[in-house]
Amino acid sequence: METLTIELKQAKSMALLEDLEALNIIKIIRKKTPPKPPGKLSDMFRGSISAEEADRFNEYAKKSRDEWERDI
């Protein structure tokens, strides 16, 4: 006997597997997969914008902060 992991590509596939189980050809073993721990946000978004774009954004943020510092 061999245990396999199968990825279903269509909804009809499960019905087919259940039919095979009903004929005692296979046994379906359902496993709960543990949720993946969330990674660091910096890792998730690393590379989503170019370095040049990031520099432009940082300059814009600095200018915006400086505008709040000035006396009106």
All heavy atoms as a GROMACS GRO file, in nm:
protein
  583
    1MET      N    1   0.085  -0.117   0.000
    1MET     CA    2   0.000   0.000   0.000
    1MET      C    3   0.090   0.124   0.000
    1MET      O    4   0.192   0.127   0.064
    1MET     CB    5  -0.090   0.000   0.123
    1MET     CG    6  -0.183   0.115   0.122
    1MET     SD    7  -0.303   0.128   0.259
    1MET     CE    8  -0.312  -0.027   0.333
    2GLU      N    9   0.048   0.226  -0.072
    2GLU     CA   10   0.125   0.349  -0.086
    2GLU      C   11   0.035   0.468  -0.058
    2GLU      O   12  -0.081   0.471  -0.097
    2GLU     CB   13   0.179   0.357  -0.230
    2GLU     CG   14   0.278   0.466  -0.252
    2GLU     CD   15   0.336   0.460  -0.393
    2GLU    OE1   16   0.310   0.363  -0.466
    2GLU    OE2   17   0.405   0.554  -0.428
    3THR      N   18   0.088   0.567   0.012
    3THR     CA   19   0.014   0.689   0.041
    3THR      C   20   0.062   0.798  -0.051
    3THR      O   21   0.182   0.821  -0.065
    3THR     CB   22   0.035   0.732   0.188
    3THR    OG1   23  -0.007   0.625   0.273
    3THR    CG2   24  -0.046   0.856   0.219
    4LEU      N   25  -0.033   0.868  -0.115
    4LEU     CA   26  -0.001   0.973  -0.211
    4LEU      C   27  -0.071   1.102  -0.170
    4LEU      O   28  -0.176   1.100  -0.108
    4LEU     CB   29  -0.049   0.935  -0.351
    4LEU     CG   30   0.002   0.805  -0.410
    4LEU    CD1   31  -0.070   0.775  -0.540
    4LEU    CD2   32   0.151   0.812  -0.431
    5THR      N   33  -0.014   1.212  -0.210
    5THR     CA   34  -0.079   1.342  -0.197
    5THR      C   35  -0.121   1.384  -0.336
    5THR      O   36  -0.041   1.383  -0.429
    5THR     CB   37   0.019   1.446  -0.138
    5THR    OG1   38   0.063   1.399  -0.011
    5THR    CG2   39  -0.050   1.580  -0.121
    6ILE      N   40  -0.248   1.422  -0.348
    6ILE     CA   41  -0.304   1.455  -0.480
    6ILE      C   42  -0.359   1.597  -0.477
    6ILE      O   43  -0.428   1.636  -0.384
    6ILE     CB   44  -0.417   1.356  -0.517
    6ILE    CG1   45  -0.361   1.215  -0.524
    6ILE    CG2   46  -0.482   1.395  -0.648
    6ILE    CD1   47  -0.467   1.109  -0.540
    7GLU      N   48  -0.329   1.673  -0.581
    7GLU     CA   49  -0.386   1.807  -0.597
    7GLU      C   50  -0.499   1.797  -0.698
    7GLU      O   51  -0.479   1.754  -0.811
    7GLU     CB   52  -0.279   1.904  -0.647
    7GLU     CG   53  -0.332   2.045  -0.667
    7GLU     CD   54  -0.224   2.138  -0.720
    7GLU    OE1   55  -0.105   2.114  -0.693
    7GLU    OE2   56  -0.260   2.233  -0.789
    8LEU      N   57  -0.618   1.837  -0.656
    8LEU     CA   58  -0.735   1.831  -0.744
    8LEU      C   59  -0.739   1.957  -0.829
    8LEU      O   60  -0.733   2.068  -0.779
    8LEU     CB   61  -0.863   1.817  -0.663
    8LEU     CG   62  -0.868   1.695  -0.570
    8LEU    CD1   63  -0.998   1.695  -0.492
    8LEU    CD2   64  -0.852   1.567  -0.647
    9LYS      N   65  -0.753   1.939  -0.960
    9LYS     CA   66  -0.754   2.054  -1.052
    9LYS      C   67  -0.895   2.093  -1.095
    9LYS      O   68  -0.915   2.200  -1.148
    9LYS     CB   69  -0.668   2.024  -1.174
    9LYS     CG   70  -0.522   2.008  -1.136
    9LYS     CD   71  -0.434   2.015  -1.256
    9LYS     CE   72  -0.290   2.010  -1.212
    9LYS     NZ   73  -0.207   2.099  -1.284
   10GLN      N   74  -0.990   2.003  -1.074
   10GLN     CA   75  -1.128   2.033  -1.111
   10GLN      C   76  -1.220   1.985  -0.999
   10GLN      O   77  -1.189   1.890  -0.927
   10GLN     CB   78  -1.168   1.962  -1.240
   10GLN     CG   79  -1.091   2.010  -1.362
   10GLN     CD   80  -1.136   1.939  -1.488
   10GLN    OE1   81  -1.230   1.860  -1.486
   10GLN    NE2   82  -1.069   1.966  -1.597
   11ALA      N   83  -1.336   2.050  -0.986
   11ALA     CA   84  -1.431   2.014  -0.881
   11ALA      C   85  -1.484   1.872  -0.899
   11ALA      O   86  -1.513   1.803  -0.802
   11ALA     CB   87  -1.546   2.114  -0.881
   12LYS      N   88  -1.494   1.827  -1.023
   12LYS     CA   89  -1.546   1.693  -1.050
   12LYS      C   90  -1.452   1.583  -1.001
   12LYS      O   91  -1.492   1.470  -0.981
   12LYS     CB   92  -1.569   1.674  -1.200
   12LYS     CG   93  -1.677   1.763  -1.257
   12LYS     CD   94  -1.691   1.741  -1.406
   12LYS     CE   95  -1.794   1.833  -1.465
   12LYS     NZ   96  -1.807   1.812  -1.610
   13SER      N   97  -1.326   1.619  -0.980
   13SER     CA   98  -1.227   1.520  -0.938
   13SER      C   99  -1.262   1.458  -0.804
   13SER      O  100  -1.243   1.339  -0.782
   13SER     CB  101  -1.089   1.585  -0.928
   13SER     OG  102  -1.053   1.644  -1.049
   14MET      N  103  -1.313   1.539  -0.712
   14MET     CA  104  -1.347   1.487  -0.579
   14MET      C  105  -1.458   1.385  -0.588
   14MET      O  106  -1.455   1.283  -0.520
   14MET     CB  107  -1.384   1.603  -0.486
   14MET     CG  108  -1.395   1.562  -0.343
   14MET     SD  109  -1.234   1.501  -0.287
   14MET     CE  110  -1.281   1.417  -0.141
   15ALA      N  111  -1.556   1.412  -0.672
   15ALA     CA  112  -1.666   1.316  -0.689
   15ALA      C  113  -1.613   1.183  -0.743
   15ALA      O  114  -1.656   1.076  -0.699
   15ALA     CB  115  -1.773   1.373  -0.782
   16LEU      N  116  -1.519   1.191  -0.835
   16LEU     CA  117  -1.459   1.069  -0.890
   16LEU      C  118  -1.384   0.991  -0.783
   16LEU      O  119  -1.397   0.869  -0.772
   16LEU     CB  120  -1.366   1.106  -1.006
   16LEU     CG  121  -1.297   0.993  -1.078
   16LEU    CD1  122  -1.398   0.897  -1.139
   16LEU    CD2  123  -1.204   1.046  -1.184
   17LEU      N  124  -1.308   1.062  -0.701
   17LEU     CA  125  -1.236   0.996  -0.592
   17LEU      C  126  -1.331   0.935  -0.491
   17LEU      O  127  -1.307   0.825  -0.439
   17LEU     CB  128  -1.142   1.095  -0.524
   17LEU     CG  129  -1.020   1.139  -0.604
   17LEU    CD1  130  -0.945   1.247  -0.529
   17LEU    CD2  131  -0.930   1.022  -0.634
   18GLU      N  132  -1.439   1.004  -0.462
   18GLU     CA  133  -1.539   0.949  -0.369
   18GLU      C  134  -1.604   0.823  -0.425
   18GLU      O  135  -1.635   0.729  -0.351
   18GLU     CB  136  -1.643   1.055  -0.335
   18GLU     CG  137  -1.586   1.164  -0.245
   18GLU     CD  138  -1.678   1.283  -0.228
   18GLU    OE1  139  -1.774   1.298  -0.307
   18GLU    OE2  140  -1.653   1.364  -0.136
   19ASP      N  141  -1.624   0.819  -0.557
   19ASP     CA  142  -1.677   0.698  -0.620
   19ASP      C  143  -1.578   0.581  -0.605
   19ASP      O  144  -1.618   0.468  -0.577
   19ASP     CB  145  -1.707   0.721  -0.768
   19ASP     CG  146  -1.827   0.812  -0.790
   19ASP    OD1  147  -1.906   0.831  -0.695
   19ASP    OD2  148  -1.841   0.865  -0.902
   20LEU      N  149  -1.450   0.609  -0.622
   20LEU     CA  150  -1.348   0.505  -0.605
   20LEU      C  151  -1.344   0.456  -0.461
   20LEU      O  152  -1.325   0.338  -0.434
   20LEU     CB  153  -1.211   0.556  -0.648
   20LEU     CG  154  -1.191   0.581  -0.798
   20LEU    CD1  155  -1.057   0.648  -0.822
   20LEU    CD2  156  -1.202   0.451  -0.875
   21GLU      N  157  -1.367   0.547  -0.368
   21GLU     CA  158  -1.370   0.508  -0.228
   21GLU      C  159  -1.492   0.420  -0.200
   21GLU      O  160  -1.484   0.321  -0.126
   21GLU     CB  161  -1.371   0.631  -0.138
   21GLU     CG  162  -1.363   0.597   0.011
   21GLU     CD  163  -1.359   0.719   0.099
   21GLU    OE1  164  -1.426   0.820   0.068
   21GLU    OE2  165  -1.289   0.713   0.201
   22ALA      N  166  -1.604   0.454  -0.260
   22ALA     CA  167  -1.726   0.374  -0.241
   22ALA      C  168  -1.709   0.232  -0.295
   22ALA      O  169  -1.769   0.138  -0.244
   22ALA     CB  170  -1.845   0.443  -0.309
   23LEU      N  171  -1.626   0.216  -0.396
   23LEU     CA  172  -1.599   0.084  -0.453
   23LEU      C  173  -1.486   0.010  -0.378
   23LEU      O  174  -1.443  -0.096  -0.420
   23LEU     CB  175  -1.560   0.097  -0.600
   23LEU     CG  176  -1.669   0.148  -0.694
   23LEU    CD1  177  -1.611   0.181  -0.830
   23LEU    CD2  178  -1.781   0.046  -0.705
   24ASN      N  179  -1.441   0.068  -0.267
   24ASN     CA  180  -1.332   0.012  -0.186
   24ASN      C  181  -1.202  -0.006  -0.265
   24ASN      O  182  -1.126  -0.099  -0.243
   24ASN     CB  183  -1.372  -0.121  -0.121
   24ASN     CG  184  -1.466  -0.101  -0.006
   24ASN    OD1  185  -1.460   0.001   0.061
   24ASN    ND2  186  -1.555  -0.196   0.016
   25ILE      N  187  -1.178   0.086  -0.357
   25ILE     CA  188  -1.054   0.084  -0.434
   25ILE      C  189  -0.949   0.171  -0.366
   25ILE      O  190  -0.832   0.136  -0.361
   25ILE     CB  191  -1.079   0.129  -0.580
   25ILE    CG1  192  -1.172   0.028  -0.648
   25ILE    CG2  193  -0.949   0.147  -0.656
   25ILE    CD1  194  -1.216   0.068  -0.785
   26ILE      N  195  -0.995   0.284  -0.311
   26ILE     CA  196  -0.905   0.374  -0.240
   26ILE      C  197  -0.970   0.415  -0.109
   26ILE      O  198  -1.089   0.393  -0.087
   26ILE     CB  199  -0.870   0.501  -0.323
   26ILE    CG1  200  -0.997   0.585  -0.346
   26ILE    CG2  201  -0.802   0.466  -0.453
   26ILE    CD1  202  -0.968   0.722  -0.402
   27LYS      N  203  -0.891   0.476  -0.022
   27LYS     CA  204  -0.943   0.532   0.102
   27LYS      C  205  -0.898   0.678   0.107
   27LYS      O  206  -0.779   0.707   0.092
   27LYS     CB  207  -0.889   0.458   0.223
   27LYS     CG  208  -0.939   0.515   0.355
   27LYS     CD  209  -0.884   0.437   0.471
   27LYS     CE  210  -0.936   0.498   0.600
   27LYS     NZ  211  -0.884   0.428   0.718
   28ILE      N  212  -0.991   0.768   0.127
   28ILE     CA  213  -0.960   0.911   0.134
   28ILE      C  214  -0.928   0.945   0.278
   28ILE      O  215  -1.006   0.919   0.369
   28ILE     CB  216  -1.078   0.997   0.083
   28ILE    CG1  217  -1.107   0.966  -0.064
   28ILE    CG2  218  -1.049   1.146   0.103
   28ILE    CD1  219  -1.230   1.035  -0.119
   29ILE      N  220  -0.810   1.002   0.298
   29ILE     CA  221  -0.767   1.047   0.431
   29ILE      C  222  -0.753   1.198   0.424
   29ILE      O  223  -0.667   1.251   0.355
   29ILE     CB  224  -0.632   0.982   0.470
   29ILE    CG1  225  -0.645   0.831   0.467
   29ILE    CG2  226  -0.586   1.033   0.605
   29ILE    CD1  227  -0.513   0.758   0.482
   30ARG      N  228  -0.839   1.266   0.493
   30ARG     CA  229  -0.837   1.413   0.490
   30ARG      C  230  -0.748   1.464   0.602
   30ARG      O  231  -0.766   1.428   0.718
   30ARG     CB  232  -0.978   1.468   0.504
   30ARG     CG  233  -1.062   1.442   0.380
   30ARG     CD  234  -1.203   1.498   0.398
   30ARG     NE  235  -1.278   1.494   0.275
   30ARG     CZ  236  -1.344   1.389   0.229
   30ARG    NH1  237  -1.341   1.276   0.298
   30ARG    NH2  238  -1.410   1.394   0.117
   31LYS      N  239  -0.653   1.547   0.566
   31LYS     CA  240  -0.564   1.608   0.664
   31LYS      C  241  -0.590   1.757   0.668
   31LYS      O  242  -0.610   1.819   0.565
   31LYS     CB  243  -0.417   1.588   0.624
   31LYS     CG  244  -0.368   1.448   0.634
   31LYS     CD  245  -0.220   1.446   0.601
   31LYS     CE  246  -0.165   1.306   0.602
   31LYS     NZ  247  -0.022   1.305   0.567
   32LYS      N  248  -0.587   1.809   0.786
   32LYS     CA  249  -0.595   1.954   0.799
   32LYS      C  250  -0.453   2.007   0.788
   32LYS      O  251  -0.364   1.965   0.861
   32LYS     CB  252  -0.654   1.995   0.934
   32LYS     CG  253  -0.801   1.965   0.947
   32LYS     CD  254  -0.854   2.019   1.076
   32LYS     CE  255  -1.002   1.991   1.088
   32LYS     NZ  256  -1.057   2.042   1.214
   33THR      N  257  -0.434   2.098   0.695
   33THR     CA  258  -0.301   2.158   0.680
   33THR      C  259  -0.291   2.276   0.774
   33THR      O  260  -0.382   2.359   0.779
   33THR     CB  261  -0.275   2.203   0.536
   33THR    OG1  262  -0.379   2.293   0.497
   33THR    CG2  263  -0.273   2.084   0.441
   34PRO      N  264  -0.185   2.283   0.851
   34PRO     CA  265  -0.171   2.396   0.943
   34PRO      C  266  -0.152   2.525   0.866
   34PRO      O  267  -0.090   2.526   0.760
   34PRO     CB  268  -0.045   2.361   1.024
   34PRO     CG  269   0.030   2.266   0.938
   34PRO     CD  270  -0.072   2.193   0.854
   35PRO      N  271  -0.210   2.634   0.915
   35PRO     CA  272  -0.193   2.762   0.844
   35PRO      C  273  -0.048   2.805   0.849
   35PRO      O  274   0.024   2.781   0.946
   35PRO     CB  275  -0.282   2.858   0.923
   35PRO     CG  276  -0.298   2.795   1.058
   35PRO     CD  277  -0.286   2.647   1.037
   36LYS      N  278  -0.006   2.867   0.741
   36LYS     CA  279   0.132   2.916   0.733
   36LYS      C  280   0.146   3.037   0.823
   36LYS      O  281   0.060   3.125   0.822
   36LYS     CB  282   0.167   2.955   0.590
   36LYS     CG  283   0.173   2.839   0.495
   36LYS     CD  284   0.213   2.885   0.357
   36LYS     CE  285   0.219   2.768   0.260
   36LYS     NZ  286   0.252   2.814   0.125
   37PRO      N  287   0.253   3.042   0.900
   37PRO     CA  288   0.273   3.161   0.983
   37PRO      C  289   0.301   3.281   0.893
   37PRO      O  290   0.374   3.269   0.795
   37PRO     CB  291   0.395   3.126   1.068
   37PRO     CG  292   0.464   3.018   0.993
   37PRO     CD  293   0.360   2.946   0.914
   38PRO      N  294   0.241   3.393   0.927
   38PRO     CA  295   0.266   3.511   0.842
   38PRO      C  296   0.411   3.553   0.852
   38PRO      O  297   0.469   3.554   0.961
   38PRO     CB  298   0.173   3.617   0.900
   38PRO     CG  299   0.142   3.573   1.038
   38PRO     CD  300   0.155   3.423   1.039
   39GLY      N  301   0.467   3.584   0.740
   39GLY     CA  302   0.606   3.631   0.737
   39GLY      C  303   0.613   3.778   0.771
   39GLY      O  304   0.512   3.844   0.796
   40LYS      N  305   0.733   3.828   0.775
   40LYS     CA  306   0.750   3.970   0.802
   40LYS      C  307   0.697   4.049   0.682
   40LYS      O  308   0.711   4.007   0.568
   40LYS     CB  309   0.897   4.002   0.823
   40LYS     CG  310   0.955   3.940   0.948
   40LYS     CD  311   1.099   3.970   0.977
   40LYS     CE  312   1.177   4.047   0.879
   40LYS     NZ  313   1.318   4.061   0.906
   41LEU      N  314   0.635   4.161   0.710
   41LEU     CA  315   0.581   4.244   0.602
   41LEU      C  316   0.692   4.288   0.507
   41LEU      O  317   0.672   4.295   0.386
   41LEU     CB  318   0.509   4.366   0.658
   41LEU     CG  319   0.370   4.340   0.715
   41LEU    CD1  320   0.312   4.468   0.773
   41LEU    CD2  321   0.277   4.285   0.609
   42SER      N  322   0.808   4.317   0.562
   42SER     CA  323   0.917   4.362   0.476
   42SER      C  324   0.956   4.253   0.376
   42SER      O  325   0.992   4.281   0.263
   42SER     CB  326   1.038   4.402   0.560
   42SER     OG  327   1.081   4.293   0.641
   43ASP      N  328   0.948   4.127   0.418
   43ASP     CA  329   0.978   4.017   0.327
   43ASP      C  330   0.869   4.000   0.221
   43ASP      O  331   0.897   3.968   0.106
   43ASP     CB  332   0.995   3.885   0.404
   43ASP     CG  333   1.119   3.884   0.489
   43ASP    OD1  334   1.212   3.963   0.460
   43ASP    OD2  335   1.124   3.804   0.584
   44MET      N  336   0.744   4.021   0.262
   44MET     CA  337   0.633   4.004   0.169
   44MET      C  338   0.638   4.107   0.056
   44MET      O  339   0.607   4.076  -0.058
   44MET     CB  340   0.499   4.015   0.241
   44MET     CG  341   0.462   3.891   0.316
   44MET     SD  342   0.303   3.894   0.402
   44MET     CE  343   0.209   4.021   0.329
   45PHE      N  344   0.677   4.229   0.089
   45PHE     CA  345   0.670   4.337  -0.009
   45PHE      C  346   0.805   4.371  -0.070
   45PHE      O  347   0.814   4.461  -0.154
   45PHE     CB  348   0.607   4.462   0.054
   45PHE     CG  349   0.462   4.441   0.088
   45PHE    CD1  350   0.422   4.434   0.220
   45PHE    CD2  351   0.368   4.427  -0.011
   45PHE    CE1  352   0.289   4.413   0.252
   45PHE    CE2  353   0.236   4.406   0.020
   45PHE     CZ  354   0.195   4.399   0.152
   46ARG      N  355   0.911   4.302  -0.031
   46ARG     CA  356   1.044   4.329  -0.086
   46ARG      C  357   1.041   4.308  -0.238
   46ARG      O  358   0.993   4.206  -0.287
   46ARG     CB  359   1.146   4.237  -0.022
   46ARG     CG  360   1.288   4.261  -0.076
   46ARG     CD  361   1.390   4.185   0.002
   46ARG     NE  362   1.408   4.254   0.132
   46ARG     CZ  363   1.404   4.193   0.249
   46ARG    NH1  364   1.385   4.065   0.256
   46ARG    NH2  365   1.420   4.261   0.360
   47GLY      N  366   1.088   4.406  -0.310
   47GLY     CA  367   1.094   4.396  -0.456
   47GLY      C  368   0.966   4.436  -0.527
   47GLY      O  369   0.959   4.426  -0.649
   48SER      N  370   0.864   4.480  -0.454
   48SER     CA  371   0.739   4.515  -0.521
   48SER      C  372   0.749   4.648  -0.596
   48SER      O  373   0.673   4.671  -0.689
   48SER     CB  374   0.624   4.519  -0.421
   48SER     OG  375   0.647   4.616  -0.322
   49ILE      N  376   0.842   4.736  -0.554
   49ILE     CA  377   0.868   4.858  -0.630
   49ILE      C  378   1.018   4.868  -0.653
   49ILE      O  379   1.098   4.811  -0.580
   49ILE     CB  380   0.815   4.985  -0.558
   49ILE    CG1  381   0.884   5.004  -0.422
   49ILE    CG2  382   0.665   4.980  -0.542
   49ILE    CD1  383   0.849   5.135  -0.355
   50SER      N  384   1.055   4.943  -0.754
   50SER     CA  385   1.198   4.956  -0.787
   50SER      C  386   1.266   5.046  -0.684
   50SER      O  387   1.202   5.124  -0.614
   50SER     CB  388   1.214   5.015  -0.926
   50SER     OG  389   1.168   5.149  -0.928
   51ALA      N  390   1.398   5.037  -0.678
   51ALA     CA  391   1.477   5.119  -0.585
   51ALA      C  392   1.460   5.267  -0.619
   51ALA      O  393   1.452   5.352  -0.530
   51ALA     CB  394   1.623   5.079  -0.591
   52GLU      N  395   1.454   5.297  -0.748
   52GLU     CA  396   1.436   5.437  -0.792
   52GLU      C  397   1.302   5.491  -0.744
   52GLU      O  398   1.292   5.603  -0.695
   52GLU     CB  399   1.446   5.441  -0.945
   52GLU     CG  400   1.443   5.580  -1.002
   52GLU     CD  401   1.457   5.575  -1.153
   52GLU    OE1  402   1.572   5.569  -1.200
   52GLU    OE2  403   1.353   5.574  -1.221
   53GLU      N  404   1.198   5.410  -0.758
   53GLU     CA  405   1.065   5.452  -0.714
   53GLU      C  406   1.062   5.470  -0.562
   53GLU      O  407   0.999   5.563  -0.512
   53GLU     CB  408   0.964   5.344  -0.756
   53GLU     CG  409   0.829   5.395  -0.791
   53GLU     CD  410   0.741   5.286  -0.851
   53GLU    OE1  411   0.788   5.173  -0.873
   53GLU    OE2  412   0.624   5.317  -0.875
   54ALA      N  413   1.130   5.383  -0.490
   54ALA     CA  414   1.136   5.393  -0.344
   54ALA      C  415   1.208   5.522  -0.302
   54ALA      O  416   1.164   5.590  -0.208
   54ALA     CB  417   1.207   5.272  -0.286
   55ASP      N  418   1.315   5.557  -0.373
   55ASP     CA  419   1.386   5.681  -0.342
   55ASP      C  420   1.298   5.803  -0.365
   55ASP      O  421   1.296   5.896  -0.283
   55ASP     CB  422   1.514   5.693  -0.426
   55ASP     CG  423   1.620   5.593  -0.384
   55ASP    OD1  424   1.615   5.545  -0.268
   55ASP    OD2  425   1.708   5.562  -0.467
   56ARG      N  426   1.224   5.803  -0.475
   56ARG     CA  427   1.133   5.914  -0.504
   56ARG      C  428   1.027   5.926  -0.394
   56ARG      O  429   0.993   6.035  -0.350
   56ARG     CB  430   1.067   5.896  -0.640
   56ARG     CG  431   1.154   5.934  -0.755
   56ARG     CD  432   1.076   5.957  -0.884
   56ARG     NE  433   0.969   5.863  -0.906
   56ARG     CZ  434   0.973   5.762  -0.994
   56ARG    NH1  435   1.079   5.745  -1.069
   56ARG    NH2  436   0.871   5.682  -1.009
   57PHE      N  437   0.975   5.813  -0.350
   57PHE     CA  438   0.873   5.814  -0.245
   57PHE      C  439   0.931   5.868  -0.114
   57PHE      O  440   0.867   5.948  -0.046
   57PHE     CB  441   0.815   5.674  -0.224
   57PHE     CG  442   0.716   5.668  -0.112
   57PHE    CD1  443   0.588   5.716  -0.128
   57PHE    CD2  444   0.753   5.618   0.012
   57PHE    CE1  445   0.496   5.714  -0.025
   57PHE    CE2  446   0.663   5.615   0.116
   57PHE     CZ  447   0.534   5.663   0.098
   58ASN      N  448   1.052   5.826  -0.080
   58ASN     CA  449   1.116   5.874   0.043
   58ASN      C  450   1.138   6.024   0.038
   58ASN      O  451   1.117   6.095   0.139
   58ASN     CB  452   1.248   5.801   0.068
   58ASN     CG  453   1.226   5.663   0.124
   58ASN    OD1  454   1.126   5.637   0.190
   58ASN    ND2  455   1.320   5.573   0.098
   59GLU      N  456   1.181   6.076  -0.076
   59GLU     CA  457   1.200   6.221  -0.091
   59GLU      C  458   1.066   6.294  -0.074
   59GLU      O  459   1.058   6.398  -0.008
   59GLU     CB  460   1.262   6.255  -0.226
   59GLU     CG  461   1.408   6.220  -0.236
   59GLU     CD  462   1.491   6.295  -0.134
   59GLU    OE1  463   1.470   6.416  -0.114
   59GLU    OE2  464   1.579   6.230  -0.073
   60TYR      N  465   0.962   6.242  -0.132
   60TYR     CA  466   0.829   6.302  -0.120
   60TYR      C  467   0.783   6.301   0.026
   60TYR      O  468   0.730   6.401   0.077
   60TYR     CB  469   0.728   6.226  -0.207
   60TYR     CG  470   0.587   6.275  -0.191
   60TYR    CD1  471   0.545   6.392  -0.253
   60TYR    CD2  472   0.495   6.206  -0.114
   60TYR    CE1  473   0.416   6.439  -0.238
   60TYR    CE2  474   0.366   6.251  -0.097
   60TYR     CZ  475   0.327   6.369  -0.159
   60TYR     OH  476   0.200   6.414  -0.144
   61ALA      N  477   0.807   6.191   0.097
   61ALA     CA  478   0.768   6.181   0.238
   61ALA      C  479   0.845   6.282   0.322
   61ALA      O  480   0.787   6.347   0.411
   61ALA     CB  481   0.790   6.039   0.289
   62LYS      N  482   0.974   6.300   0.294
   62LYS     CA  483   1.056   6.398   0.368
   62LYS      C  484   1.003   6.539   0.346
   62LYS      O  485   0.989   6.617   0.441
   62LYS     CB  486   1.202   6.391   0.324
   62LYS     CG  487   1.277   6.273   0.380
   62LYS     CD  488   1.420   6.272   0.329
   62LYS     CE  489   1.490   6.144   0.366
   62LYS     NZ  490   1.627   6.140   0.310
   63LYS      N  491   0.972   6.573   0.220
   63LYS     CA  492   0.918   6.706   0.191
   63LYS      C  493   0.785   6.727   0.262
   63LYS      O  494   0.760   6.836   0.316
   63LYS     CB  495   0.896   6.723   0.040
   63LYS     CG  496   1.021   6.750  -0.037
   63LYS     CD  497   0.988   6.771  -0.183
   63LYS     CE  498   1.112   6.790  -0.267
   63LYS     NZ  499   1.079   6.806  -0.409
   64SER      N  500   0.702   6.626   0.263
   64SER     CA  501   0.571   6.637   0.329
   64SER      C  502   0.588   6.661   0.479
   64SER      O  503   0.518   6.744   0.538
   64SER     CB  504   0.489   6.510   0.308
   64SER     OG  505   0.461   6.492   0.173
   65ARG      N  506   0.682   6.592   0.542
   65ARG     CA  507   0.706   6.610   0.685
   65ARG      C  508   0.761   6.750   0.713
   65ARG      O  509   0.724   6.813   0.813
   65ARG     CB  510   0.803   6.505   0.737
   65ARG     CG  511   0.739   6.370   0.749
   65ARG     CD  512   0.834   6.272   0.819
   65ARG     NE  513   0.809   6.139   0.766
   65ARG     CZ  514   0.890   6.069   0.690
   65ARG    NH1  515   1.009   6.119   0.656
   65ARG    NH2  516   0.857   5.950   0.647
   66ASP      N  517   0.848   6.799   0.627
   66ASP     CA  518   0.906   6.931   0.646
   66ASP      C  519   0.798   7.040   0.636
   66ASP      O  520   0.806   7.141   0.704
   66ASP     CB  521   1.017   6.958   0.544
   66ASP     CG  522   1.140   6.876   0.571
   66ASP    OD1  523   1.154   6.825   0.686
   66ASP    OD2  524   1.222   6.859   0.478
   67GLU      N  525   0.700   7.021   0.553
   67GLU     CA  526   0.594   7.120   0.539
   67GLU      C  527   0.513   7.132   0.669
   67GLU      O  528   0.466   7.240   0.701
   67GLU     CB  529   0.501   7.084   0.423
   67GLU     CG  530   0.565   7.106   0.288
   67GLU     CD  531   0.476   7.066   0.173
   67GLU    OE1  532   0.361   7.025   0.198
   67GLU    OE2  533   0.521   7.072   0.058
   68TRP      N  534   0.500   7.026   0.742
   68TRP     CA  535   0.426   7.031   0.867
   68TRP      C  536   0.508   7.103   0.974
   68TRP      O  537   0.454   7.157   1.069
   68TRP     CB  538   0.393   6.890   0.916
   68TRP     CG  539   0.279   6.831   0.838
   68TRP    CD1  540   0.287   6.740   0.739
   68TRP    CD2  541   0.141   6.861   0.852
   68TRP    NE1  542   0.162   6.711   0.690
   68TRP    CE2  543   0.070   6.785   0.758
   68TRP    CE3  544   0.068   6.948   0.935
   68TRP    CZ2  545  -0.067   6.789   0.744
   68TRP    CZ3  546  -0.070   6.952   0.921
   68TRP    CH2  547  -0.136   6.874   0.827
   69GLU      N  548   0.639   7.106   0.961
   69GLU     CA  549   0.727   7.167   1.061
   69GLU      C  550   0.730   7.320   1.050
   69GLU      O  551   0.758   7.388   1.145
   69GLU     CB  552   0.870   7.113   1.046
   69GLU     CG  553   0.884   6.965   1.076
   69GLU     CD  554   0.854   6.933   1.222
   69GLU    OE1  555   0.892   7.011   1.310
   69GLU    OE2  556   0.792   6.828   1.246
   70ARG      N  557   0.703   7.373   0.934
   70ARG     CA  558   0.718   7.518   0.918
   70ARG      C  559   0.604   7.595   0.986
   70ARG      O  560   0.492   7.543   1.002
   70ARG     CB  561   0.725   7.555   0.770
   70ARG     CG  562   0.597   7.533   0.697
   70ARG     CD  563   0.606   7.575   0.554
   70ARG     NE  564   0.472   7.562   0.499
   70ARG     CZ  565   0.442   7.576   0.376
   70ARG    NH1  566   0.535   7.604   0.289
   70ARG    NH2  567   0.318   7.562   0.333
   71ASP      N  568   0.632   7.717   1.025
   71ASP     CA  569   0.532   7.803   1.087
   71ASP      C  570   0.448   7.869   0.981
   71ASP      O  571   0.498   7.917   0.880
   71ASP     CB  572   0.601   7.912   1.173
   71ASP     CG  573   0.674   7.851   1.290
   71ASP    OD1  574   0.633   7.744   1.335
   71ASP    OD2  575   0.776   7.912   1.334
   72ILE      N  576   0.321   7.874   1.007
   72ILE     CA  577   0.230   7.936   0.910
   72ILE      C  578   0.182   8.068   0.962
   72ILE      O  579   0.150   8.091   1.071
   72ILE     CB  580   0.110   7.844   0.879
   72ILE    CG1  581   0.162   7.719   0.815
   72ILE    CG2  582   0.010   7.914   0.792
   72ILE    CD1  583   0.056   7.617   0.782
   0.00000   0.00000   0.00000
